[in-house]
């Protein structure tokens, strides 16, 4: 593979071409859409890190074999996320905005519902900060995401009912990690539901939930005494 030197670093010709495409998105989008999947992945990686993926261009870079998608730096709404229909092999999606809360993911939950039905192999999902999401999202994941191992729905508008629907659903035996910190509507029932229905749970974060009490800490202590493998990480706030 040919290579050239830029600022003291050796970069392949291929990487240089990808950089050029991403730096000139306004004129290169149609060209990116025609690339083979492995090159689309390289473009998508750079676009994601630079916050360049948007509703208007996301359909150009998604493809059927895509397995990992990081949109934490990008401004994408329900409209753009509907294109996840094209990604049946997706295993990991990060929507947790690194900059601010997600007000562009609507309370109609259409994005997560589409994701749960169109991406059956989903393992890791981060929708933390999508504060308008409701129980409908968790219910859809509980019904359809059979292989889900890690889910982050921190700082969302969910209630105990949504959490119970998720953890008692099709992913109850696979879930190992749940982040529900900052969900102000949750009570001890949500924590106890996770502990009851998810035998493999090892990471559980529920700090910043003002309705959760000492009862949850006691339930955690009882679980720790009963199981052979200890919890890896637990955080909570007792008010």
C-alpha positions in Angstrom: 0.0 0.0 0.0 1.4 3.4 -1.0 2.1 5.8 1.9 3.0 9.4 2.4 4.2 11.6 5.2 2.1 14.4 6.8 3.4 16.4 9.8 5.9 13.6 10.6 3.4 10.8 10.5 3.2 8.1 7.9 -0.3 7.8 6.5 -1.5 5.4 3.8 -2.8 6.7 0.6 -6.2 5.1 1.4 -6.4 7.0 4.7 -5.5 10.2 2.9 -8.3 9.7 0.4 -10.8 9.1 3.2 -9.7 12.2 4.9 -10.2 14.2 1.7 -13.7 12.8 1.2 -14.7 13.7 4.8 -13.2 17.1 4.6 -15.3 17.8 1.4 -18.6 16.3 2.4 -20.6 18.9 0.5 -19.3 17.6 -2.8 -18.3 14.0 -2.0 -21.5 12.5 -0.4 -22.7 10.8 -3.6 -19.2 9.3 -4.0 -19.2 8.0 -0.4 -22.6 6.4 -1.0 -21.1 4.4 -3.8 -18.1 3.1 -1.8 -17.8 -0.5 -0.6 -18.8 -1.1 3.0 -15.3 -1.3 4.5 -14.5 2.2 3.1 -17.8 3.5 4.2 -16.9 2.4 7.7 -13.7 4.5 7.6 -15.6 7.5 6.4 -18.3 7.0 9.0 -15.8 6.7 11.8 -14.2 10.0 10.9 -17.5 11.7 10.4 -18.8 10.5 13.8 -15.7 11.7 15.7 -16.0 15.1 14.1 -19.8 15.4 14.7 -20.5 15.5 11.0 -23.2 12.8 10.7 -26.7 14.4 10.3 -30.2 13.7 9.2 -29.3 14.8 5.7 -26.3 12.6 5.2 -26.7 9.5 7.5 -28.5 7.5 4.8 -25.4 7.8 2.5 -23.0 6.1 5.0 -25.1 3.4 6.6 -25.0 -0.1 5.1 -26.4 -3.6 5.8 -23.2 -4.9 7.4 -22.7 -2.1 9.9 -22.1 -3.3 13.4 -21.0 -0.3 15.4 -22.4 3.3 15.3 -21.3 6.1 17.5 -23.5 9.2 17.2 -22.6 10.8 20.6 -21.0 13.8 18.9 -23.6 14.2 16.2 -26.9 16.0 15.8 -29.3 13.4 14.6 -33.0 13.3 15.2 -35.8 10.7 14.8 -35.8 11.5 11.1 -32.2 10.4 10.6 -32.5 7.4 12.9 -35.3 5.9 10.8 -32.5 4.9 8.4 -31.3 2.3 10.9 -33.7 0.1 9.0 -30.8 -0.5 6.7 -28.6 -1.9 9.5 -29.9 -5.4 10.6 -26.5 -6.4 11.9 -26.0 -3.4 14.2 -24.7 -4.5 17.6 -23.7 -1.3 19.3 -25.3 2.2 19.2 -24.3 5.2 21.2 -26.7 8.2 21.2 -25.7 9.7 24.5 -24.8 13.2 23.5 -21.3 14.3 24.7 -22.3 17.9 24.6 -25.9 18.3 25.8 -29.2 16.5 26.5 -31.0 15.1 23.4 -34.1 17.1 22.7 -34.1 16.0 19.1 -35.1 12.5 19.9 -38.8 12.8 20.4 -41.2 11.6 23.1 -43.0 9.5 20.5 -40.1 6.9 20.9 -40.2 6.1 17.2 -36.4 6.0 17.0 -35.9 3.3 19.7 -38.9 1.3 18.5 -37.5 1.2 15.0 -34.1 0.2 16.4 -35.5 -2.6 18.5 -37.5 -4.1 15.6 -34.9 -3.5 12.8 -31.7 -4.5 14.6 -32.3 -7.8 16.3 -28.6 -8.4 17.2 -28.3 -5.3 19.3 -26.0 -5.9 22.3 -25.0 -2.4 23.6 -27.3 0.6 23.6 -26.7 4.0 25.1 -29.7 6.4 24.9 -28.7 8.3 28.1 -29.6 12.0 27.9 -32.4 11.4 25.4 -34.6 12.9 28.1 -37.9 12.9 26.1 -37.9 9.1 25.8 -40.6 7.3 27.7 -41.6 3.8 28.8 -42.5 2.9 25.2 -38.8 2.7 24.3 -38.0 0.3 27.1 -41.1 -1.8 26.4 -40.0 -2.2 22.7 -36.5 -3.2 23.8 -37.9 -5.7 26.2 -40.0 -7.2 23.5 -37.5 -7.3 20.7 -33.9 -7.0 21.8 -33.2 -10.6 22.8 -29.4 -10.2 23.0 -29.1 -6.9 24.8 -26.3 -7.0 27.3 -25.8 -3.3 28.3 -28.3 -0.5 28.2 -28.0 3.1 29.4 -31.2 5.1 29.7 -30.0 7.6 32.3 -31.7 11.1 32.5 -34.7 9.9 30.6 -38.4 10.2 31.4 -39.0 6.5 32.1 -40.9 5.1 35.1 -40.9 1.8 37.0 -43.3 0.3 34.6 -40.9 0.8 31.7 -37.9 -0.6 33.6 -39.9 -3.7 34.6 -41.1 -4.2 31.0 -37.4 -4.1 29.9 -35.8 -6.3 32.5 -38.6 -8.9 32.5 -38.7 -9.2 28.8 -36.7 -11.1 26.2 -33.3 -9.7 27.4 -33.7 -10.6 31.1 -31.2 -13.4 30.9 -28.6 -11.5 28.9 -28.6 -8.1 30.6 -25.4 -7.5 32.6 -25.2 -3.7 32.7 -28.0 -1.1 33.4 -27.4 2.6 33.7 -30.5 4.4 35.0 -29.0 7.3 37.0 -30.7 10.6 36.9 -34.2 9.1 36.2 -36.2 11.2 38.6 -39.4 9.1 38.3 -37.9 5.8 39.4 -38.5 4.2 42.8 -37.2 1.1 44.6 -39.4 -1.0 42.4 -37.2 -0.4 39.4 -34.0 -1.4 41.3 -35.7 -4.5 42.7 -37.0 -5.4 39.3 -33.5 -5.4 37.8 -32.2 -7.5 40.7 -35.1 -9.9 40.4 -35.2 -10.5 36.7 -31.5 -10.1 35.6 -29.4 -12.9 37.1 -26.3 -11.8 35.2 -26.4 -8.2 36.3 -23.0 -7.0 37.4 -23.1 -3.2 36.8 -26.1 -1.2 38.1 -26.0 2.6 38.3 -29.0 4.5 39.9 -27.5 7.6 41.5 -29.4 10.8 41.2 -32.8 9.2 41.5 -34.5 11.0 44.4 -37.3 8.6 44.9 -35.0 5.6 45.5 -34.5 4.8 49.2 -32.5 2.7 51.6 -34.7 -0.2 50.6 -32.7 -0.6 47.4 -29.4 -0.6 49.2 -30.7 -3.4 51.4 -32.0 -5.4 48.3 -28.5 -5.0 46.8 -26.8 -6.2 50.0 -29.1 -9.3 50.1 -28.4 -10.1 46.5 -24.6 -9.8 47.1 -24.8 -12.3 49.9 -26.7 -14.8 47.8 -24.7 -14.8 44.6 -21.2 -16.3 44.0 -19.9 -13.5 41.7 -19.8 -10.0 43.2 -21.2 -7.0 41.6 -18.6 -5.1 39.6 -20.0 -1.6 39.9 -22.9 -0.1 41.8 -23.6 3.6 42.4 -26.6 5.2 44.2 -27.6 8.3 46.2 -29.7 7.9 49.3 -31.8 11.0 50.0 
